């Protein structure tokens, strides 16, 4: 995991589990449906280092191109 940290890009949300070590601590805790809605936004993605991907990505509509 070398290299410089990724720069924050406005409008590109990354969903994390509340206990994820990569969560910045400056975000807003969302309910399940709110989190699914947020991941459906353009540029949003789920963290692959915590359970967010395993839990939320299967809930995304397959028509959105996220599944």
C-alpha positions in Angstrom: 0.0 0.0 0.0 2.8 2.3 -0.8 2.6 5.7 -2.6 1.0 8.9 -1.5 -2.6 8.9 -0.1 -5.4 9.5 -2.5 -6.6 13.1 -2.8 -10.2 13.7 -1.8 -12.4 14.4 -4.8 -15.6 16.3 -4.1 -18.7 14.3 -4.9 -17.0 10.9 -4.9 -18.2 9.2 -1.8 -16.7 6.1 -0.3 -18.9 4.0 2.0 -17.3 2.5 5.0 -18.4 0.4 8.0 -18.5 2.5 11.2 -15.5 0.6 12.5 -13.4 0.7 9.3 -9.9 2.0 9.8 -10.1 3.9 6.5 -13.2 5.9 7.5 -12.1 9.5 7.9 -14.4 10.2 10.9 -15.8 13.3 9.2 -18.7 11.5 7.5 -22.3 11.0 8.4 -23.6 7.7 9.6 -26.3 6.5 7.4 -29.0 3.9 7.6 -29.0 0.9 5.3 -31.4 2.4 2.7 -29.6 5.8 2.8 -26.2 4.0 2.3 -27.6 2.0 -0.7 -28.9 5.3 -2.2 -25.6 7.0 -1.7 -23.7 4.1 -3.4 -26.0 4.5 -6.4 -24.7 8.1 -7.0 -22.2 8.6 -9.8 -18.6 8.1 -8.6 -19.6 6.6 -5.3 -18.0 3.3 -4.2 -17.9 0.9 -1.3 -14.7 0.4 0.7 -13.2 -3.0 -0.1 -11.4 -3.3 3.2 -14.4 -3.5 5.4 -17.8 -5.3 5.2 -19.5 -2.4 3.3 -19.0 -4.1 -0.1 -20.2 -7.5 1.1 -23.2 -6.1 2.8 -24.4 -3.3 0.6 -23.4 -4.0 -3.0 -25.7 -7.0 -3.3 -28.6 -4.7 -2.4 -27.9 -2.4 -5.3 -30.3 -2.6 -8.2 -28.6 -4.5 -11.1 -29.9 -2.0 -13.6 -27.7 0.7 -12.0 -24.5 -1.0 -13.3 -23.1 -1.3 -9.8 -23.6 -5.0 -9.3 
